[in-house]
Amino acid sequence: MIVFLSLAISYPTLAVAPHIFIDAYNNVLAVAMATAFSFPQAQKVKEYLKVDESKIAVAVAPVEAAKEED
């Protein structure tokens, strides 16, 4: 209960500290994703989220074929 109240009124307590750090990491990671700014942890996430267009085409083809049959 204290965590929720502290987060709602932006009052830092020891119980809220992990949430504050995770939120800050998420904000910095979002900036790194949207810009050329990077750091080692962001680079890992960028590599994980890198999309290969040919893999998408292979995954979508069976779905489109099923739609055409209906």
N, CA, C and O atoms as a printed pandas DataFrame, in Angstrom:
     atom_number atom_name residue_name chain_id  residue_number  x_coord  y_coord  z_coord
0              1         N          MET        A               1    0.825   -1.184    0.000
1              2        CA          MET        A               1    0.000    0.000    0.000
2              3         C          MET        A               1    0.873    1.253    0.000
3              4         O          MET        A               1    0.561    2.230   -0.681
4              5         N          ILE        A               2    1.952    1.225    0.752
5              6        CA          ILE        A               2    2.834    2.386    0.817
6              7         C          ILE        A               2    3.473    2.649   -0.542
7              8         O          ILE        A               2    3.648    3.802   -0.938
8              9         N          VAL        A               3    3.821    1.576   -1.256
9             10        CA          VAL        A               3    4.444    1.730   -2.567
10            11         C          VAL        A               3    3.491    2.449   -3.509
11            12         O          VAL        A               3    3.891    3.395   -4.189
12            13         N          PHE        A               4    2.249    2.019   -3.559
13            14        CA          PHE        A               4    1.282    2.632   -4.469
14            15         C          PHE        A               4    1.047    4.102   -4.126
15            16         O          PHE        A               4    0.992    4.951   -5.016
16            17         N          LEU        A               5    0.913    4.390   -2.865
17            18        CA          LEU        A               5    0.686    5.764   -2.436
18            19         C          LEU        A               5    1.909    6.626   -2.733
19            20         O          LEU        A               5    1.773    7.747   -3.223
20            21         N          SER        A               6    3.093    6.115   -2.442
21            22        CA          SER        A               6    4.318    6.866   -2.693
22            23         C          SER        A               6    4.514    7.139   -4.183
23            24         O          SER        A               6    4.934    8.232   -4.565
24            25         N          LEU        A               7    4.210    6.143   -5.028
25            26        CA          LEU        A               7    4.316    6.347   -6.473
26            27         C          LEU        A               7    3.289    7.363   -6.967
27            28         O          LEU        A               7    3.587    8.182   -7.837
28            29         N          ALA        A               8    2.099    7.309   -6.418
29            30        CA          ALA        A               8    1.031    8.209   -6.852
30            31         C          ALA        A               8    1.344    9.667   -6.539
31            32         O          ALA        A               8    1.033   10.552   -7.336
32            33         N          ILE        A               9    1.953    9.920   -5.395
33            34        CA          ILE        A               9    2.238   11.311   -5.018
34            35         C          ILE        A               9    3.698   11.686   -5.266
35            36         O          ILE        A               9    4.142   12.765   -4.873
36            37         N          SER        A              10    4.440   10.794   -5.917
37            38        CA          SER        A              10    5.861   11.022   -6.242
38            39         C          SER        A              10    6.703   11.313   -5.006
39            40         O          SER        A              10    7.549   12.207   -5.013
40            41         N          TYR        A              11    6.463   10.558   -3.960
41            42        CA          TYR        A              11    7.225   10.689   -2.721
42            43         C          TYR        A              11    8.195    9.517   -2.633
43            44         O          TYR        A              11    7.761    8.372   -2.509
44            45         N          PRO        A              12    9.509    9.781   -2.696
45            46        CA          PRO        A              12   10.472    8.673   -2.687
46            47         C          PRO        A              12   10.591    8.007   -1.311
47            48         O          PRO        A              12   10.783    8.672   -0.294
48            49         N          THR        A              13   10.474    6.702   -1.311
49            50        CA          THR        A              13   10.704    5.904   -0.111
50            51         C          THR        A              13   11.580    4.727   -0.510
51            52         O          THR        A              13   11.801    4.495   -1.699
52            53         N          LEU        A              14   12.067    4.001    0.440
53            54        CA          LEU        A              14   12.906    2.839    0.161
54            55         C          LEU        A              14   12.129    1.769   -0.607
55            56         O          LEU        A              14   12.697    1.063   -1.441
56            57         N          ALA        A              15   10.850    1.655   -0.327
57            58        CA          ALA        A              15   10.030    0.659   -1.013
58            59         C          ALA        A              15    9.805    1.007   -2.484
59            60         O          ALA        A              15    9.542    0.120   -3.296
60            61         N          VAL        A              16    9.905    2.279   -2.829
61            62        CA          VAL        A              16    9.657    2.742   -4.189
62            63         C          VAL        A              16   10.940    2.744   -5.035
63            64         O          VAL        A              16   10.872    2.816   -6.262
64            65         N          ALA        A              17   12.075    2.666   -4.400
65            66        CA          ALA        A              17   13.354    2.791   -5.108
66            67         C          ALA        A              17   13.495    1.856   -6.307
67            68         O          ALA        A              17   13.909    2.322   -7.369
68            69         N          PRO        A              18   13.175    0.560   -6.202
69            70        CA          PRO        A              18   13.295   -0.303   -7.391
70            71         C          PRO        A              18   12.424    0.168   -8.557
71            72         O          PRO        A              18   12.840    0.088   -9.713
72            73         N          HIS        A              19   11.238    0.649   -8.264
73            74        CA          HIS        A              19   10.344    1.127   -9.308
74            75         C          HIS        A              19   10.902    2.384   -9.974
75            76         O          HIS        A              19   10.783    2.552  -11.188
76            77         N          ILE        A              20   11.500    3.253   -9.190
77            78        CA          ILE        A              20   12.090    4.478   -9.730
78            79         C          ILE        A              20   13.230    4.136  -10.685
79            80         O          ILE        A              20   13.333    4.723  -11.763
80            81         N          PHE        A              21   14.088    3.189  -10.298
81            82        CA          PHE        A              21   15.219    2.813  -11.152
82            83         C          PHE        A              21   14.743    2.123  -12.432
83            84         O          PHE        A              21   15.294    2.368  -13.505
84            85         N          ILE        A              22   13.748    1.283  -12.332
85            86        CA          ILE        A              22   13.232    0.601  -13.524
86            87         C          ILE        A              22   12.577    1.603  -14.467
87            88         O          ILE        A              22   12.763    1.519  -15.681
88            89         N          ASP        A              23   11.821    2.542  -13.932
89            90        CA          ASP        A              23   11.197    3.569  -14.771
90            91         C          ASP        A              23   12.258    4.431  -15.457
91            92         O          ASP        A              23   12.118    4.775  -16.630
92            93         N          ALA        A              24   13.309    4.776  -14.730
93            94        CA          ALA        A              24   14.386    5.572  -15.319
94            95         C          ALA        A              24   15.088    4.794  -16.430
95            96         O          ALA        A              24   15.407    5.361  -17.475
96            97         N          TYR        A              25   15.329    3.513  -16.217
97            98        CA          TYR        A              25   15.946    2.672  -17.246
98            99         C          TYR        A              25   15.055    2.599  -18.478
99           100         O          TYR        A              25   15.542    2.694  -19.605
100          101         N          ASN        A              26   13.762    2.432  -18.269
101          102        CA          ASN        A              26   12.831    2.385  -19.397
102          103         C          ASN        A              26   12.837    3.682  -20.186
103          104         O          ASN        A              26   12.765    3.656  -21.414
104          105         N          ASN        A              27   12.923    4.818  -19.501
105          106        CA          ASN        A              27   12.963    6.109  -20.187
106          107         C          ASN        A              27   14.235    6.268  -21.008
107          108         O          ASN        A              27   14.179    6.716  -22.153
108          109         N          VAL        A              28   15.373    5.909  -20.440
109          110        CA          VAL        A              28   16.637    6.015  -21.164
110          111         C          VAL        A              28   16.666    5.036  -22.330
111          112         O          VAL        A              28   17.181    5.363  -23.399
112          113         N          LEU        A              29   16.125    3.852  -22.136
113          114        CA          LEU        A              29   16.058    2.859  -23.205
114          115         C          LEU        A              29   15.163    3.345  -24.344
115          116         O          LEU        A              29   15.477    3.117  -25.512
116          117         N          ALA        A              30   14.068    4.003  -24.023
117          118        CA          ALA        A              30   13.180    4.550  -25.057
118          119         C          ALA        A              30   13.900    5.622  -25.876
119          120         O          ALA        A              30   13.740    5.683  -27.095
120          121         N          VAL        A              31   14.680    6.453  -25.220
121          122        CA          VAL        A              31   15.458    7.471  -25.942
122          123         C          VAL        A              31   16.492    6.799  -26.836
123          124         O          VAL        A              31   16.694    7.222  -27.973
124          125         N          ALA        A              32   17.141    5.766  -26.338
125          126        CA          ALA        A              32   18.142    5.049  -27.132
126          127         C          ALA        A              32   17.511    4.384  -28.350
127          128         O          ALA        A              32   18.133    4.317  -29.410
128          129         N          MET        A              33   16.287    3.896  -28.210
129          130        CA          MET        A              33   15.615    3.253  -29.338
130          131         C          MET        A              33   15.213    4.265  -30.407
131          132         O          MET        A              33   15.255    3.961  -31.599
132          133         N          ALA        A              34   14.829    5.453  -29.987
133          134        CA          ALA        A              34   14.335    6.463  -30.920
134          135         C          ALA        A              34   15.443    7.291  -31.562
135          136         O          ALA        A              34   15.204    7.979  -32.555
136          137         N          THR        A              35   16.647    7.233  -31.007
137          138        CA          THR        A              35   17.751    8.046  -31.516
138          139         C          THR        A              35   18.966    7.172  -31.787
139          140         O          THR        A              35   18.905    5.948  -31.672
140          141         N          ALA        A              36   20.057    7.810  -32.144
141          142        CA          ALA        A              36   21.305    7.090  -32.396
142          143         C          ALA        A              36   22.099    6.857  -31.110
143          144         O          ALA        A              36   23.129    6.182  -31.131
144          145         N          PHE        A              37   21.627    7.411  -29.999
145          146        CA          PHE        A              37   22.285    7.210  -28.709
146          147         C          PHE        A              37   22.235    5.735  -28.344
147          148         O          PHE        A              37   21.215    5.075  -28.545
148          149         N          SER        A              38   23.327    5.219  -27.810
149          150        CA          SER        A              38   23.350    3.807  -27.455
150          151         C          SER        A              38   24.267    3.565  -26.262
151          152         O          SER        A              38   25.180    4.346  -25.992
152          153         N          PHE        A              39   24.012    2.490  -25.567
153          154        CA          PHE        A              39   24.857    1.992  -24.487
154          155         C          PHE        A              39   24.744    0.472  -24.524
155          156         O          PHE        A              39   23.831   -0.046  -25.167
156          157         N          PRO        A              40   25.631   -0.258  -23.863
157          158        CA          PRO        A              40   25.687   -1.715  -24.033
158          159         C          PRO        A              40   24.340   -2.436  -23.832
159          160         O          PRO        A              40   23.994   -3.316  -24.621
160          161         N          GLN        A              41   23.600   -2.081  -22.814
161          162        CA          GLN        A              41   22.327   -2.751  -22.582
162          163         C          GLN        A              41   21.318   -2.406  -23.676
163          164         O          GLN        A              41   20.527   -3.260  -24.078
164          165         N          ALA        A              42   21.336   -1.178  -24.156
165          166        CA          ALA        A              42   20.424   -0.784  -25.231
166          167         C          ALA        A              42   20.787   -1.489  -26.527
167          168         O          ALA        A              42   19.907   -1.837  -27.315
168          169         N          GLN        A              43   22.069   -1.698  -26.749
169          170        CA          GLN        A              43   22.501   -2.391  -27.958
170          171         C          GLN        A              43   21.972   -3.825  -27.970
171          172         O          GLN        A              43   21.578   -4.328  -29.023
172          173         N          LYS        A              44   21.959   -4.485  -26.816
173          174        CA          LYS        A              44   21.396   -5.840  -26.733
174          175         C          LYS        A              44   19.916   -5.833  -27.090
175          176         O          LYS        A              44   19.448   -6.714  -27.811
176          177         N          VAL        A              45   19.187   -4.859  -26.598
177          178        CA          VAL        A              45   17.759   -4.775  -26.885
178          179         C          VAL        A              45   17.531   -4.451  -28.360
179          180         O          VAL        A              45   16.626   -5.004  -28.986
180          181         N          LYS        A              46   18.351   -3.555  -28.916
181          182        CA          LYS        A              46   18.221   -3.222  -30.341
182          183         C          LYS        A              46   18.465   -4.448  -31.211
183          184         O          LYS        A              46   17.759   -4.653  -32.198
184          185         N          GLU        A              47   19.439   -5.254  -30.866
185          186        CA          GLU        A              47   19.703   -6.474  -31.632
186          187         C          GLU        A              47   18.538   -7.451  -31.501
187          188         O          GLU        A              47   18.167   -8.120  -32.466
188          189         N          TYR        A              48   17.974   -7.525  -30.321
189          190        CA          TYR        A              48   16.839   -8.425  -30.104
190          191         C          TYR        A              48   15.621   -7.988  -30.914
191          192         O          TYR        A              48   14.879   -8.821  -31.433
192          193         N          LEU        A              49   15.425   -6.677  -31.016
193          194        CA          LEU        A              49   14.257   -6.152  -31.710
194          195         C          LEU        A              49   14.474   -5.945  -33.206
195          196         O          LEU        A              49   13.545   -5.572  -33.921
196          197         N          LYS        A              50   15.697   -6.185  -33.683
197          198        CA          LYS        A              50   15.957   -6.018  -35.103
198          199         C          LYS        A              50   15.098   -7.012  -35.879
199          200         O          LYS        A              50   15.067   -8.202  -35.565
200          201         N          VAL        A              51   14.409   -6.512  -36.883
201          202        CA          VAL        A              51   13.462   -7.326  -37.627
202          203         C          VAL        A              51   14.031   -7.624  -39.012
203          204         O          VAL        A              51   14.503   -6.731  -39.716
204          205         N          ASP        A              52   13.974   -8.891  -39.379
205          206        CA          ASP        A              52   14.380   -9.313  -40.715
206          207         C          ASP        A              52   13.119   -9.419  -41.562
207          208         O          ASP        A              52   12.244  -10.237  -41.277
208          209         N          GLU        A              53   13.022   -8.594  -42.601
209          210        CA          GLU        A              53   11.811   -8.527  -43.420
210          211         C          GLU        A              53   11.467   -9.866  -44.059
211          212         O          GLU        A              53   10.287  -10.177  -44.218
212          213         N          SER        A              54   12.454  -10.662  -44.427
213          214        CA          SER        A              54   12.166  -11.941  -45.065
214          215         C          SER        A              54   11.488  -12.903  -44.084
215          216         O          SER        A              54   10.654  -13.714  -44.487
216          217         N          LYS        A              55   11.842  -12.814  -42.810
217          218        CA          LYS        A              55   11.190  -13.666  -41.818
218          219         C          LYS        A              55    9.729  -13.279  -41.634
219          220         O          LYS        A              55    8.880  -14.138  -41.398
220          221         N          ILE        A              56    9.436  -11.988  -41.743
221          222        CA          ILE        A              56    8.052  -11.542  -41.621
222          223         C          ILE        A              56    7.240  -12.057  -42.806
223          224         O          ILE        A              56    6.114  -12.523  -42.632
224          225         N          ALA        A              57    7.808  -11.974  -44.011
225          226        CA          ALA        A              57    7.099  -12.438  -45.200
226          227         C          ALA        A              57    6.794  -13.932  -45.107
227          228         O          ALA        A              57    5.715  -14.370  -45.507
228          229         N          VAL        A              58    7.725  -14.707  -44.588
229          230        CA          VAL        A              58    7.507  -16.146  -44.438
230          231         C          VAL        A              58    6.425  -16.415  -43.398
231          232         O          VAL        A              58    5.630  -17.339  -43.566
232          233         N          ALA        A              59    6.381  -15.641  -42.349
233          234        CA          ALA        A              59    5.394  -15.853  -41.295
234          235         C          ALA        A              59    4.002  -15.408  -41.723
235          236         O          ALA        A              59    3.011  -15.997  -41.292
236          237         N          VAL        A              60    3.907  -14.381  -42.563
237          238        CA          VAL        A              60    2.617  -13.837  -42.960
238          239         C          VAL        A              60    1.992  -14.641  -44.099
239          240         O          VAL        A              60    0.767  -14.685  -44.208
240          241         N          ALA        A              61    2.791  -15.272  -44.941
241          242        CA          ALA        A              61    2.276  -15.987  -46.114
242          243         C          ALA        A              61    1.230  -17.048  -45.760
243          244         O          ALA        A              61    0.188  -17.079  -46.414
244          245         N          PRO        A              62    1.444  -17.917  -44.768
245          246        CA          PRO        A              62    0.403  -18.916  -44.446
246          247         C          PRO        A              62   -0.903  -18.284  -43.964
247          248         O          PRO        A              62   -1.983  -18.807  -44.236
248          249         N          VAL        A              63   -0.806  -17.180  -43.263
249          250        CA          VAL        A              63   -2.008  -16.505  -42.764
250          251         C          VAL        A              63   -2.800  -15.928  -43.930
251          252         O          VAL        A              63   -4.025  -16.049  -43.973
252          253         N          GLU        A              64   -2.104  -15.298  -44.878
253          254        CA          GLU        A              64   -2.783  -14.736  -46.039
254          255         C          GLU        A              64   -3.390  -15.830  -46.907
255          256         O          GLU        A              64   -4.481  -15.652  -47.449
256          257         N          ALA        A              65   -2.703  -16.954  -47.046
257          258        CA          ALA        A              65   -3.228  -18.072  -47.826
258          259         C          ALA        A              65   -4.502  -18.625  -47.190
259          260         O          ALA        A              65   -5.440  -18.990  -47.897
260          261         N          ALA        A              66   -4.537  -18.685  -45.880
261          262        CA          ALA        A              66   -5.721  -19.186  -45.182
262          263         C          ALA        A              66   -6.899  -18.233  -45.368
263          264         O          ALA        A              66   -8.041  -18.676  -45.491
264          265         N          LYS        A              67   -6.626  -16.919  -45.388
265          266        CA          LYS        A              67   -7.686  -15.938  -45.587
266          267         C          LYS        A              67   -8.277  -16.042  -46.982
267          268         O          LYS        A              67   -9.485  -15.887  -47.161
268          269         N          GLU        A              68   -7.428  -16.307  -47.976
269          270        CA          GLU        A              68   -7.893  -16.418  -49.352
270          271         C          GLU        A              68   -8.761  -17.642  -49.558
271          272         O          GLU        A              68   -9.660  -17.618  -50.399
272          273         N          GLU        A              69   -8.520  -18.712  -48.816
273          274        CA          GLU        A              69   -9.300  -19.940  -48.948
274          275         C          GLU        A              69  -10.715  -19.759  -48.410
275          276         O          GLU        A              69  -11.647  -20.421  -48.867
276          277         N          ASP        A              70  -10.874  -18.864  -47.440
277          278        CA          ASP        A              70  -12.209  -18.665  -46.826
278          279         C          ASP        A              70  -13.066  -17.860  -47.714
279          280         O          ASP        A              70  -14.218  -17.586  -47.378
